Structure formats: C-alpha cells, structure tokens
Amino acid sequence: MAISKDHELHTRRFSRNLGVGLCLIGFVAIVFGLTVVKVTRGDPMQGFDHAPRPEMVESN
C-alpha cells in the first residue's frame, strides 16, 4: 500500500501534542533553573520534618 497524505485529524493532534510538549519543556526548564539558583546561592536547605529547630524558635 502506498504512503498517503496524513488525515487532517493527525495534523491537529500533532500540533496540539507539540504545544503540550513545549509547555512541558518550559516548565521543566523553569524548575531546573530555580533549583540551580537555590543550590548555588548556598542557603542552608532543610526539610520540614515536624520537629522544632533551634533557629526557628524566637528568642527574647
């Protein structure tokens, strides 16, 4: 069977998939950039572990 022209539906799906893919790549780039900035700033990174930390307690 000969290769035929794509149906119009496939063209619309491809453009929609391309748009979603570009949005996903943009989101990943933003998250990666924020992560790199946070790590290179040298701020202490602490997770929230439901335990009081001395540096968070207000001193009088």
C-alpha positions as semicolon CSV with decimal commas, in nm:
position;residue;x (nm);y (nm);z (nm)
1;M;0,000;0,000;0,000
2;A;0,132;0,340;-0,095
3;I;0,211;0,606;0,162
4;S;-0,072;0,855;0,158
5;K;-0,124;1,204;0,291
6;D;-0,198;1,228;0,664
7;H;-0,554;1,289;0,763
8;E;-0,645;1,635;0,892
9;L;-0,707;1,487;1,237
10;H;-0,344;1,373;1,261
11;T;-0,223;1,721;1,177
12;R;-0,436;1,876;1,452
13;R;-0,321;1,615;1,704
14;F;0,042;1,672;1,613
15;S;0,017;2,049;1,664
16;R;-0,163;2,000;1,996
17;N;0,097;1,746;2,110
18;L;0,375;1,980;2,004
19;G;0,221;2,263;2,208
20;V;0,184;2,044;2,518
21;G;0,540;1,919;2,475
22;L;0,679;2,271;2,451
23;C;0,484;2,375;2,763
24;L;0,622;2,074;2,949
25;I;0,978;2,152;2,840
26;G;0,930;2,513;2,953
27;F;0,801;2,404;3,294
28;V;1,093;2,165;3,341
29;A;1,337;2,440;3,242
30;I;1,185;2,679;3,498
31;V;1,202;2,420;3,777
32;F;1,559;2,329;3,682
33;G;1,662;2,695;3,676
34;L;1,509;2,762;4,017
35;T;1,682;2,455;4,156
36;V;2,020;2,562;4,020
37;V;1,979;2,912;4,163
38;K;1,876;2,781;4,504
39;V;2,170;2,538;4,520
40;T;2,431;2,788;4,400
41;R;2,318;3,059;4,645
42;G;2,446;2,843;4,928
43;D;2,143;2,880;5,152
44;P;2,104;2,604;5,407
45;M;1,846;2,359;5,283
46;Q;1,633;2,199;5,548
47;G;1,330;1,981;5,503
48;F;1,012;2,014;5,702
49;D;1,028;1,722;5,943
50;H;0,766;1,829;6,202
51;A;1,032;1,886;6,466
52;P;1,117;2,220;6,625
53;R;1,453;2,359;6,518
54;P;1,655;2,593;6,738
55;E;1,697;2,851;6,463
56;M;1,320;2,876;6,417
57;V;1,242;2,945;6,786
58;E;1,204;3,311;6,872
59;S;1,443;3,429;7,140
60;N;1,351;3,706;7,382
